[in-house]
């Protein structure tokens, strides 16, 4: 108890569980990022690269390689 005689601890929640879930969803929502041709092709390349790999892979290396493939596909020779 505090010096005023009131209990100390967690304040009462004003939000219902549904409101709390909505607040969490809104706080964690991904920002809208347009799907460019480069991002699409990198995703497709990534799927192909990962399907042929066995064991663990370094994420940075695979990501770089997927973007390299996407850039290569977008090049106008």
PyMOL Python script that loads the backbone (N, CA, C, O; Angstrom):
from pymol import cmd

cmd.read_pdbstr("""\
ATOM      1  N   UNK A   1       0.838  -1.178   0.000  1.00  0.00           N
ATOM      2  CA  UNK A   1       0.000   0.000   0.000  1.00  0.00           C
ATOM      3  C   UNK A   1       0.880   1.237   0.000  1.00  0.00           C
ATOM      4  O   UNK A   1       1.977   1.248   0.558  1.00  0.00           O
ATOM      5  N   UNK A   2       0.368   2.276  -0.641  1.00  0.00           N
ATOM      6  CA  UNK A   2       1.104   3.532  -0.679  1.00  0.00           C
ATOM      7  C   UNK A   2       0.777   4.342   0.562  1.00  0.00           C
ATOM      8  O   UNK A   2      -0.023   3.927   1.401  1.00  0.00           O
ATOM      9  N   UNK A   3       1.405   5.496   0.665  1.00  0.00           N
ATOM     10  CA  UNK A   3       1.179   6.347   1.825  1.00  0.00           C
ATOM     11  C   UNK A   3      -0.237   6.895   1.849  1.00  0.00           C
ATOM     12  O   UNK A   3      -0.702   7.331   2.902  1.00  0.00           O
ATOM     13  N   UNK A   4      -0.925   6.887   0.742  1.00  0.00           N
ATOM     14  CA  UNK A   4      -2.306   7.366   0.692  1.00  0.00           C
ATOM     15  C   UNK A   4      -3.301   6.276   1.058  1.00  0.00           C
ATOM     16  O   UNK A   4      -4.500   6.536   1.159  1.00  0.00           O
ATOM     17  N   UNK A   5      -2.812   5.063   1.257  1.00  0.00           N
ATOM     18  CA  UNK A   5      -3.687   3.970   1.626  1.00  0.00           C
ATOM     19  C   UNK A   5      -4.267   3.230   0.433  1.00  0.00           C
ATOM     20  O   UNK A   5      -5.070   2.310   0.592  1.00  0.00           O
ATOM     21  N   UNK A   6      -3.860   3.632  -0.754  1.00  0.00           N
ATOM     22  CA  UNK A   6      -4.340   2.956  -1.949  1.00  0.00           C
ATOM     23  C   UNK A   6      -3.380   1.818  -2.310  1.00  0.00           C
ATOM     24  O   UNK A   6      -2.174   1.952  -2.107  1.00  0.00           O
ATOM     25  N   UNK A   7      -3.880   0.727  -2.829  1.00  0.00           N
ATOM     26  CA  UNK A   7      -3.004  -0.373  -3.214  1.00  0.00           C
ATOM     27  C   UNK A   7      -2.096   0.027  -4.382  1.00  0.00           C
ATOM     28  O   UNK A   7      -2.503   0.756  -5.287  1.00  0.00           O
ATOM     29  N   UNK A   8      -0.872  -0.464  -4.335  1.00  0.00           N
ATOM     30  CA  UNK A   8       0.088  -0.185  -5.392  1.00  0.00           C
ATOM     31  C   UNK A   8       0.183  -1.421  -6.272  1.00  0.00           C
ATOM     32  O   UNK A   8       0.140  -2.546  -5.774  1.00  0.00           O
ATOM     33  N   UNK A   9       0.308  -1.223  -7.538  1.00  0.00           N
ATOM     34  CA  UNK A   9       0.403  -2.357  -8.443  1.00  0.00           C
ATOM     35  C   UNK A   9      -0.018  -1.952  -9.834  1.00  0.00           C
ATOM     36  O   UNK A   9       0.042  -0.785 -10.221  1.00  0.00           O
ATOM     37  N   UNK A  10      -0.433  -2.931 -10.552  1.00  0.00           N
ATOM     38  CA  UNK A  10      -0.862  -2.670 -11.924  1.00  0.00           C
ATOM     39  C   UNK A  10      -2.125  -1.824 -11.935  1.00  0.00           C
ATOM     40  O   UNK A  10      -3.044  -2.049 -11.148  1.00  0.00           O
ATOM     41  N   UNK A  11      -2.159  -0.845 -12.837  1.00  0.00           N
ATOM     42  CA  UNK A  11      -3.414  -0.112 -12.975  1.00  0.00           C
ATOM     43  C   UNK A  11      -4.440  -0.979 -13.692  1.00  0.00           C
ATOM     44  O   UNK A  11      -4.089  -1.879 -14.455  1.00  0.00           O
ATOM     45  N   UNK A  12      -5.692  -0.698 -13.439  1.00  0.00           N
ATOM     46  CA  UNK A  12      -6.734  -1.475 -14.091  1.00  0.00           C
ATOM     47  C   UNK A  12      -6.693  -1.221 -15.585  1.00  0.00           C
ATOM     48  O   UNK A  12      -6.490  -0.093 -16.035  1.00  0.00           O
ATOM     49  N   UNK A  13      -6.889  -2.285 -16.343  1.00  0.00           N
ATOM     50  CA  UNK A  13      -6.902  -2.152 -17.788  1.00  0.00           C
ATOM     51  C   UNK A  13      -8.236  -1.572 -18.218  1.00  0.00           C
ATOM     52  O   UNK A  13      -9.301  -2.006 -17.777  1.00  0.00           O
ATOM     53  N   UNK A  14      -8.148  -0.577 -19.093  1.00  0.00           N
ATOM     54  CA  UNK A  14      -9.358   0.033 -19.613  1.00  0.00           C
ATOM     55  C   UNK A  14      -9.786  -0.649 -20.905  1.00  0.00           C
ATOM     56  O   UNK A  14     -10.953  -0.592 -21.292  1.00  0.00           O
ATOM     57  N   UNK A  15      -8.824  -1.297 -21.572  1.00  0.00           N
ATOM     58  CA  UNK A  15      -9.119  -1.947 -22.840  1.00  0.00           C
ATOM     59  C   UNK A  15      -9.642  -3.356 -22.631  1.00  0.00           C
ATOM     60  O   UNK A  15      -9.230  -4.071 -21.718  1.00  0.00           O
ATOM     61  N   UNK A  16     -10.546  -3.722 -23.488  1.00  0.00           N
ATOM     62  CA  UNK A  16     -10.975  -5.110 -23.494  1.00  0.00           C
ATOM     63  C   UNK A  16      -9.926  -5.907 -24.250  1.00  0.00           C
ATOM     64  O   UNK A  16      -9.022  -5.332 -24.855  1.00  0.00           O
ATOM     65  N   UNK A  17     -10.038  -7.191 -24.218  1.00  0.00           N
ATOM     66  CA  UNK A  17      -9.091  -8.049 -24.920  1.00  0.00           C
ATOM     67  C   UNK A  17      -9.138  -7.776 -26.425  1.00  0.00           C
ATOM     68  O   UNK A  17      -8.100  -7.763 -27.086  1.00  0.00           O
ATOM     69  N   UNK A  18     -10.314  -7.563 -26.956  1.00  0.00           N
ATOM     70  CA  UNK A  18     -10.461  -7.282 -28.381  1.00  0.00           C
ATOM     71  C   UNK A  18      -9.768  -5.963 -28.749  1.00  0.00           C
ATOM     72  O   UNK A  18      -9.077  -5.890 -29.764  1.00  0.00           O
ATOM     73  N   UNK A  19      -9.952  -4.928 -27.929  1.00  0.00           N
ATOM     74  CA  UNK A  19      -9.293  -3.645 -28.195  1.00  0.00           C
ATOM     75  C   UNK A  19      -7.781  -3.777 -28.104  1.00  0.00           C
ATOM     76  O   UNK A  19      -7.054  -3.174 -28.893  1.00  0.00           O
ATOM     77  N   UNK A  20      -7.309  -4.557 -27.153  1.00  0.00           N
ATOM     78  CA  UNK A  20      -5.868  -4.768 -27.009  1.00  0.00           C
ATOM     79  C   UNK A  20      -5.312  -5.505 -28.227  1.00  0.00           C
ATOM     80  O   UNK A  20      -4.223  -5.187 -28.704  1.00  0.00           O
ATOM     81  N   UNK A  21      -6.054  -6.483 -28.728  1.00  0.00           N
ATOM     82  CA  UNK A  21      -5.615  -7.217 -29.919  1.00  0.00           C
ATOM     83  C   UNK A  21      -5.567  -6.286 -31.125  1.00  0.00           C
ATOM     84  O   UNK A  21      -4.620  -6.349 -31.909  1.00  0.00           O
ATOM     85  N   UNK A  22      -6.547  -5.441 -31.286  1.00  0.00           N
ATOM     86  CA  UNK A  22      -6.552  -4.479 -32.395  1.00  0.00           C
ATOM     87  C   UNK A  22      -5.378  -3.510 -32.294  1.00  0.00           C
ATOM     88  O   UNK A  22      -4.725  -3.210 -33.294  1.00  0.00           O
ATOM     89  N   UNK A  23      -5.114  -3.026 -31.089  1.00  0.00           N
ATOM     90  CA  UNK A  23      -3.977  -2.116 -30.897  1.00  0.00           C
ATOM     91  C   UNK A  23      -2.669  -2.805 -31.262  1.00  0.00           C
ATOM     92  O   UNK A  23      -1.802  -2.199 -31.892  1.00  0.00           O
ATOM     93  N   UNK A  24      -2.522  -4.064 -30.871  1.00  0.00           N
ATOM     94  CA  UNK A  24      -1.311  -4.823 -31.190  1.00  0.00           C
ATOM     95  C   UNK A  24      -1.179  -5.019 -32.689  1.00  0.00           C
ATOM     96  O   UNK A  24      -0.102  -4.823 -33.253  1.00  0.00           O
ATOM     97  N   UNK A  25      -2.271  -5.404 -33.338  1.00  0.00           N
ATOM     98  CA  UNK A  25      -2.253  -5.614 -34.782  1.00  0.00           C
ATOM     99  C   UNK A  25      -1.877  -4.328 -35.515  1.00  0.00           C
ATOM    100  O   UNK A  25      -1.066  -4.349 -36.442  1.00  0.00           O
ATOM    101  N   UNK A  26      -2.461  -3.225 -35.101  1.00  0.00           N
ATOM    102  CA  UNK A  26      -2.176  -1.950 -35.761  1.00  0.00           C
ATOM    103  C   UNK A  26      -0.737  -1.508 -35.533  1.00  0.00           C
ATOM    104  O   UNK A  26      -0.127  -0.910 -36.420  1.00  0.00           O
ATOM    105  N   UNK A  27      -0.195  -1.791 -34.371  1.00  0.00           N
ATOM    106  CA  UNK A  27       1.189  -1.406 -34.078  1.00  0.00           C
ATOM    107  C   UNK A  27       2.174  -2.265 -34.862  1.00  0.00           C
ATOM    108  O   UNK A  27       3.251  -1.790 -35.221  1.00  0.00           O
ATOM    109  N   UNK A  28       1.827  -3.509 -35.132  1.00  0.00           N
ATOM    110  CA  UNK A  28       2.720  -4.434 -35.814  1.00  0.00           C
ATOM    111  C   UNK A  28       2.454  -4.515 -37.316  1.00  0.00           C
ATOM    112  O   UNK A  28       3.146  -5.245 -38.025  1.00  0.00           O
ATOM    113  N   UNK A  29       1.467  -3.780 -37.806  1.00  0.00           N
ATOM    114  CA  UNK A  29       1.109  -3.869 -39.222  1.00  0.00           C
ATOM    115  C   UNK A  29       2.286  -3.438 -40.089  1.00  0.00           C
ATOM    116  O   UNK A  29       2.976  -2.462 -39.796  1.00  0.00           O
ATOM    117  N   UNK A  30       2.490  -4.185 -41.152  1.00  0.00           N
ATOM    118  CA  UNK A  30       3.557  -3.844 -42.090  1.00  0.00           C
ATOM    119  C   UNK A  30       3.168  -2.602 -42.854  1.00  0.00           C
ATOM    120  O   UNK A  30       2.003  -2.396 -43.193  1.00  0.00           O
ATOM    121  N   UNK A  31       4.144  -1.794 -43.113  1.00  0.00           N
ATOM    122  CA  UNK A  31       3.905  -0.612 -43.921  1.00  0.00           C
ATOM    123  C   UNK A  31       3.716  -1.057 -45.372  1.00  0.00           C
ATOM    124  O   UNK A  31       4.382  -1.978 -45.845  1.00  0.00           O
ATOM    125  N   UNK A  32       2.817  -0.402 -46.049  1.00  0.00           N
ATOM    126  CA  UNK A  32       2.581  -0.741 -47.448  1.00  0.00           C
ATOM    127  C   UNK A  32       3.808  -0.396 -48.268  1.00  0.00           C
ATOM    128  O   UNK A  32       4.242   0.755 -48.304  1.00  0.00           O
ATOM    129  N   UNK A  33       4.353  -1.384 -48.913  1.00  0.00           N
ATOM    130  CA  UNK A  33       5.521  -1.207 -49.764  1.00  0.00           C
ATOM    131  C   UNK A  33       5.141  -1.739 -51.133  1.00  0.00           C
ATOM    132  O   UNK A  33       4.742  -2.896 -51.262  1.00  0.00           O
ATOM    133  N   UNK A  34       5.260  -0.901 -52.157  1.00  0.00           N
ATOM    134  CA  UNK A  34       4.827  -1.371 -53.477  1.00  0.00           C
ATOM    135  C   UNK A  34       5.665  -2.547 -53.962  1.00  0.00           C
ATOM    136  O   UNK A  34       6.873  -2.611 -53.732  1.00  0.00           O
ATOM    137  N   UNK A  35       5.003  -3.463 -54.631  1.00  0.00           N
ATOM    138  CA  UNK A  35       5.684  -4.624 -55.180  1.00  0.00           C
ATOM    139  C   UNK A  35       6.241  -4.239 -56.543  1.00  0.00           C
ATOM    140  O   UNK A  35       5.503  -4.145 -57.524  1.00  0.00           O
ATOM    141  N   UNK A  36       7.521  -4.021 -56.592  1.00  0.00           N
ATOM    142  CA  UNK A  36       8.174  -3.659 -57.843  1.00  0.00           C
ATOM    143  C   UNK A  36       8.556  -4.918 -58.594  1.00  0.00           C
ATOM    144  O   UNK A  36       8.524  -6.021 -58.049  1.00  0.00           O
ATOM    145  N   UNK A  37       8.916  -4.734 -59.851  1.00  0.00           N
ATOM    146  CA  UNK A  37       9.358  -5.873 -60.655  1.00  0.00           C
ATOM    147  C   UNK A  37      10.601  -6.507 -60.046  1.00  0.00           C
ATOM    148  O   UNK A  37      10.756  -7.728 -60.067  1.00  0.00           O
ATOM    149  N   UNK A  38      11.483  -5.677 -59.504  1.00  0.00           N
ATOM    150  CA  UNK A  38      12.716  -6.190 -58.902  1.00  0.00           C
ATOM    151  C   UNK A  38      12.414  -7.048 -57.674  1.00  0.00           C
ATOM    152  O   UNK A  38      12.996  -8.119 -57.503  1.00  0.00           O
ATOM    153  N   UNK A  39      11.497  -6.573 -56.816  1.00  0.00           N
ATOM    154  CA  UNK A  39      11.137  -7.348 -55.632  1.00  0.00           C
ATOM    155  C   UNK A  39      10.462  -8.662 -56.019  1.00  0.00           C
ATOM    156  O   UNK A  39      10.739  -9.705 -55.426  1.00  0.00           O
ATOM    157  N   UNK A  40       9.583  -8.611 -57.008  1.00  0.00           N
ATOM    158  CA  UNK A  40       8.896  -9.824 -57.454  1.00  0.00           C
ATOM    159  C   UNK A  40       9.901 -10.844 -57.980  1.00  0.00           C
ATOM    160  O   UNK A  40       9.870 -12.017 -57.608  1.00  0.00           O
ATOM    161  N   UNK A  41      10.796 -10.375 -58.854  1.00  0.00           N
ATOM    162  CA  UNK A  41      11.776 -11.301 -59.435  1.00  0.00           C
ATOM    163  C   UNK A  41      12.744 -11.830 -58.382  1.00  0.00           C
ATOM    164  O   UNK A  41      13.151 -12.990 -58.440  1.00  0.00           O
ATOM    165  N   UNK A  42      13.116 -10.985 -57.420  1.00  0.00           N
ATOM    166  CA  UNK A  42      13.986 -11.455 -56.335  1.00  0.00           C
ATOM    167  C   UNK A  42      13.284 -12.535 -55.516  1.00  0.00           C
ATOM    168  O   UNK A  42      13.919 -13.503 -55.098  1.00  0.00           O
ATOM    169  N   UNK A  43      11.993 -12.382 -55.286  1.00  0.00           N
ATOM    170  CA  UNK A  43      11.226 -13.401 -54.566  1.00  0.00           C
ATOM    171  C   UNK A  43      11.170 -14.710 -55.323  1.00  0.00           C
ATOM    172  O   UNK A  43      11.305 -15.785 -54.739  1.00  0.00           O
ATOM    173  N   UNK A  44      10.970 -14.613 -56.633  1.00  0.00           N
ATOM    174  CA  UNK A  44      10.941 -15.824 -57.454  1.00  0.00           C
ATOM    175  C   UNK A  44      12.315 -16.504 -57.468  1.00  0.00           C
ATOM    176  O   UNK A  44      12.415 -17.726 -57.364  1.00  0.00           O
ATOM    177  N   UNK A  45      13.359 -15.701 -57.598  1.00  0.00           N
ATOM    178  CA  UNK A  45      14.714 -16.253 -57.586  1.00  0.00           C
ATOM    179  C   UNK A  45      15.021 -16.884 -56.236  1.00  0.00           C
ATOM    180  O   UNK A  45      15.647 -17.942 -56.170  1.00  0.00           O
ATOM    181  N   UNK A  46      14.586 -16.241 -55.168  1.00  0.00           N
ATOM    182  CA  UNK A  46      14.815 -16.766 -53.825  1.00  0.00           C
ATOM    183  C   UNK A  46      14.148 -18.132 -53.658  1.00  0.00           C
ATOM    184  O   UNK A  46      14.736 -19.047 -53.081  1.00  0.00           O
ATOM    185  N   UNK A  47      12.930 -18.267 -54.159  1.00  0.00           N
ATOM    186  CA  UNK A  47      12.240 -19.557 -54.065  1.00  0.00           C
ATOM    187  C   UNK A  47      13.024 -20.638 -54.795  1.00  0.00           C
ATOM    188  O   UNK A  47      13.169 -21.756 -54.300  1.00  0.00           O
ATOM    189  N   UNK A  48      13.525 -20.299 -55.969  1.00  0.00           N
ATOM    190  CA  UNK A  48      14.306 -21.275 -56.718  1.00  0.00           C
ATOM    191  C   UNK A  48      15.619 -21.614 -56.038  1.00  0.00           C
ATOM    192  O   UNK A  48      16.027 -22.775 -56.003  1.00  0.00           O
ATOM    193  N   UNK A  49      16.279 -20.601 -55.497  1.00  0.00           N
ATOM    194  CA  UNK A  49      17.563 -20.836 -54.822  1.00  0.00           C
ATOM    195  C   UNK A  49      17.385 -21.711 -53.591  1.00  0.00           C
ATOM    196  O   UNK A  49      18.182 -22.617 -53.345  1.00  0.00           O
ATOM    197  N   UNK A  50      16.346 -21.441 -52.825  1.00  0.00           N
ATOM    198  CA  UNK A  50      16.138 -22.206 -51.591  1.00  0.00           C
ATOM    199  C   UNK A  50      15.665 -23.625 -51.865  1.00  0.00           C
ATOM    200  O   UNK A  50      15.935 -24.527 -51.071  1.00  0.00           O
ATOM    201  N   UNK A  51      14.969 -23.838 -52.965  1.00  0.00           N
ATOM    202  CA  UNK A  51      14.474 -25.183 -53.246  1.00  0.00           C
ATOM    203  C   UNK A  51      15.604 -26.139 -53.608  1.00  0.00           C
ATOM    204  O   UNK A  51      15.474 -27.351 -53.432  1.00  0.00           O
ATOM    205  N   UNK A  52      16.712 -25.600 -54.112  1.00  0.00           N
ATOM    206  CA  UNK A  52      17.816 -26.455 -54.508  1.00  0.00           C
ATOM    207  C   UNK A  52      18.899 -26.598 -53.454  1.00  0.00           C
ATOM    208  O   UNK A  52      19.883 -27.305 -53.669  1.00  0.00           O
ATOM    209  N   UNK A  53      18.732 -25.942 -52.329  1.00  0.00           N
ATOM    210  CA  UNK A  53      19.759 -25.979 -51.275  1.00  0.00           C
ATOM    211  C   UNK A  53      19.445 -27.050 -50.255  1.00  0.00           C
ATOM    212  O   UNK A  53      18.285 -27.365 -49.987  1.00  0.00           O
ATOM    213  N   UNK A  54      20.500 -27.599 -49.695  1.00  0.00           N
ATOM    214  CA  UNK A  54      20.347 -28.547 -48.596  1.00  0.00           C
ATOM    215  C   UNK A  54      21.167 -28.045 -47.424  1.00  0.00           C
ATOM    216  O   UNK A  54      22.245 -27.479 -47.605  1.00  0.00           O
ATOM    217  N   UNK A  55      20.662 -28.250 -46.250  1.00  0.00           N
ATOM    218  CA  UNK A  55      21.375 -27.815 -45.060  1.00  0.00           C
ATOM    219  C   UNK A  55      21.155 -26.339 -44.804  1.00  0.00           C
ATOM    220  O   UNK A  55      20.269 -25.713 -45.385  1.00  0.00           O
ATOM    221  N   UNK A  56      21.970 -25.802 -43.933  1.00  0.00           N
ATOM    222  CA  UNK A  56      21.811 -24.395 -43.571  1.00  0.00           C
ATOM    223  C   UNK A  56      22.482 -23.496 -44.602  1.00  0.00           C
ATOM    224  O   UNK A  56      23.469 -23.870 -45.237  1.00  0.00           O
ATOM    225  N   UNK A  57      21.924 -22.313 -44.748  1.00  0.00           N
ATOM    226  CA  UNK A  57      22.461 -21.329 -45.679  1.00  0.00           C
ATOM    227  C   UNK A  57      22.589 -20.002 -44.957  1.00  0.00           C
ATOM    228  O   UNK A  57      21.888 -19.739 -43.980  1.00  0.00           O
ATOM    229  N   UNK A  58      23.488 -19.174 -45.447  1.00  0.00           N
ATOM    230  CA  UNK A  58      23.637 -17.838 -44.876  1.00  0.00           C
ATOM    231  C   UNK A  58      22.616 -16.927 -45.547  1.00  0.00           C
ATOM    232  O   UNK A  58      22.607 -16.772 -46.768  1.00  0.00           O
ATOM    233  N   UNK A  59      21.766 -16.334 -44.734  1.00  0.00           N
ATOM    234  CA  UNK A  59      20.655 -15.537 -45.236  1.00  0.00           C
ATOM    235  C   UNK A  59      21.151 -14.385 -46.106  1.00  0.00           C
ATOM    236  O   UNK A  59      20.598 -14.137 -47.178  1.00  0.00           O
ATOM    237  N   UNK A  60      22.179 -13.688 -45.658  1.00  0.00           N
ATOM    238  CA  UNK A  60      22.681 -12.546 -46.414  1.00  0.00           C
ATOM    239  C   UNK A  60      23.184 -12.954 -47.795  1.00  0.00           C
ATOM    240  O   UNK A  60      22.966 -12.241 -48.775  1.00  0.00           O
ATOM    241  N   UNK A  61      23.852 -14.090 -47.869  1.00  0.00           N
ATOM    242  CA  UNK A  61      24.376 -14.558 -49.155  1.00  0.00           C
ATOM    243  C   UNK A  61      23.255 -14.922 -50.119  1.00  0.00           C
ATOM    244  O   UNK A  61      23.315 -14.586 -51.302  1.00  0.00           O
ATOM    245  N   UNK A  62      22.235 -15.606 -49.617  1.00  0.00           N
ATOM    246  CA  UNK A  62      21.131 -16.021 -50.477  1.00  0.00           C
ATOM    247  C   UNK A  62      20.325 -14.795 -50.913  1.00  0.00           C
ATOM    248  O   UNK A  62      19.896 -14.705 -52.063  1.00  0.00           O
ATOM    249  N   UNK A  63      20.127 -13.867 -50.001  1.00  0.00           N
ATOM    250  CA  UNK A  63      19.396 -12.646 -50.337  1.00  0.00           C
ATOM    251  C   UNK A  63      20.131 -11.865 -51.430  1.00  0.00           C
ATOM    252  O   UNK A  63      19.513 -11.411 -52.394  1.00  0.00           O
ATOM    253  N   UNK A  64      21.429 -11.712 -51.280  1.00  0.00           N
ATOM    254  CA  UNK A  64      22.233 -10.990 -52.267  1.00  0.00           C
ATOM    255  C   UNK A  64      22.162 -11.688 -53.620  1.00  0.00           C
ATOM    256  O   UNK A  64      22.021 -11.035 -54.654  1.00  0.00           O
ATOM    257  N   UNK A  65      22.259 -13.012 -53.613  1.00  0.00           N
ATOM    258  CA  UNK A  65      22.215 -13.767 -54.858  1.00  0.00           C
ATOM    259  C   UNK A  65      20.843 -13.634 -55.531  1.00  0.00           C
ATOM    260  O   UNK A  65      20.769 -13.545 -56.757  1.00  0.00           O
ATOM    261  N   UNK A  66      19.771 -13.620 -54.755  1.00  0.00           N
ATOM    262  CA  UNK A  66      18.427 -13.460 -55.325  1.00  0.00           C
ATOM    263  C   UNK A  66      18.294 -12.097 -55.990  1.00  0.00           C
ATOM    264  O   UNK A  66      17.740 -11.990 -57.084  1.00  0.00           O
ATOM    265  N   UNK A  67      18.798 -11.058 -55.338  1.00  0.00           N
ATOM    266  CA  UNK A  67      18.741  -9.719 -55.943  1.00  0.00           C
ATOM    267  C   UNK A  67      19.662  -9.625 -57.152  1.00  0.00           C
ATOM    268  O   UNK A  67      19.352  -8.916 -58.109  1.00  0.00           O
ATOM    269  N   UNK A  68      20.789 -10.328 -57.121  1.00  0.00           N
ATOM    270  CA  UNK A  68      21.662 -10.355 -58.302  1.00  0.00           C
ATOM    271  C   UNK A  68      20.935 -10.970 -59.498  1.00  0.00           C
ATOM    272  O   UNK A  68      21.036 -10.470 -60.618  1.00  0.00           O
ATOM    273  N   UNK A  69      20.200 -12.062 -59.252  1.00  0.00           N
ATOM    274  CA  UNK A  69      19.434 -12.689 -60.331  1.00  0.00           C
ATOM    275  C   UNK A  69      18.336 -11.748 -60.831  1.00  0.00           C
ATOM    276  O   UNK A  69      18.111 -11.634 -62.035  1.00  0.00           O
ATOM    277  N   UNK A  70      17.660 -11.081 -59.907  1.00  0.00           N
ATOM    278  CA  UNK A  70      16.601 -10.149 -60.301  1.00  0.00           C
ATOM    279  C   UNK A  70      17.173  -9.020 -61.153  1.00  0.00           C
ATOM    280  O   UNK A  70      16.595  -8.654 -62.176  1.00  0.00           O
ATOM    281  N   UNK A  71      18.303  -8.475 -60.728  1.00  0.00           N
ATOM    282  CA  UNK A  71      18.951  -7.404 -61.507  1.00  0.00           C
ATOM    283  C   UNK A  71      19.356  -7.905 -62.878  1.00  0.00           C
ATOM    284  O   UNK A  71      19.205  -7.199 -63.875  1.00  0.00           O
ATOM    285  N   UNK A  72      19.870  -9.125 -62.929  1.00  0.00           N
ATOM    286  CA  UNK A  72      20.282  -9.706 -64.205  1.00  0.00           C
ATOM    287  C   UNK A  72      19.077  -9.872 -65.144  1.00  0.00           C
ATOM    288  O   UNK A  72      19.177  -9.614 -66.343  1.00  0.00           O
ATOM    289  N   UNK A  73      17.943 -10.305 -64.586  1.00  0.00           N
ATOM    290  CA  UNK A  73      16.757 -10.486 -65.417  1.00  0.00           C
ATOM    291  C   UNK A  73      16.198  -9.153 -65.912  1.00  0.00           C
ATOM    292  O   UNK A  73      15.564  -9.100 -66.965  1.00  0.00           O
ATOM    293  N   UNK A  74      16.429  -8.083 -65.163  1.00  0.00           N
ATOM    294  CA  UNK A  74      15.922  -6.770 -65.563  1.00  0.00           C
ATOM    295  C   UNK A  74      16.854  -6.010 -66.475  1.00  0.00           C
ATOM    296  O   UNK A  74      16.470  -4.996 -67.057  1.00  0.00           O
ATOM    297  N   UNK A  75      18.085  -6.493 -66.605  1.00  0.00           N
ATOM    298  CA  UNK A  75      19.048  -5.812 -67.477  1.00  0.00           C
ATOM    299  C   UNK A  75      18.591  -5.833 -68.927  1.00  0.00           C
ATOM    300  O   UNK A  75      18.132  -6.852 -69.442  1.00  0.00           O
ATOM    301  N   UNK A  76      18.730  -4.679 -69.571  1.00  0.00           N
ATOM    302  CA  UNK A  76      18.486  -4.605 -71.012  1.00  0.00           C
ATOM    303  C   UNK A  76      19.826  -4.653 -71.703  1.00  0.00           C
ATOM    304  O   UNK A  76      20.578  -3.679 -71.701  1.00  0.00           O
ATOM    305  N   UNK A  77      20.119  -5.799 -72.295  1.00  0.00           N
ATOM    306  CA  UNK A  77      21.423  -5.962 -72.960  1.00  0.00           C
ATOM    307  C   UNK A  77      21.459  -5.256 -74.282  1.00  0.00           C
ATOM    308  O   UNK A  77      22.478  -5.290 -74.972  1.00  0.00           O
TER     309      UNK A  77
END
""", "prot")
cmd.dss("prot")
cmd.show_as("cartoon", "prot")
cmd.util.cbc("prot")
cmd.orient("prot")
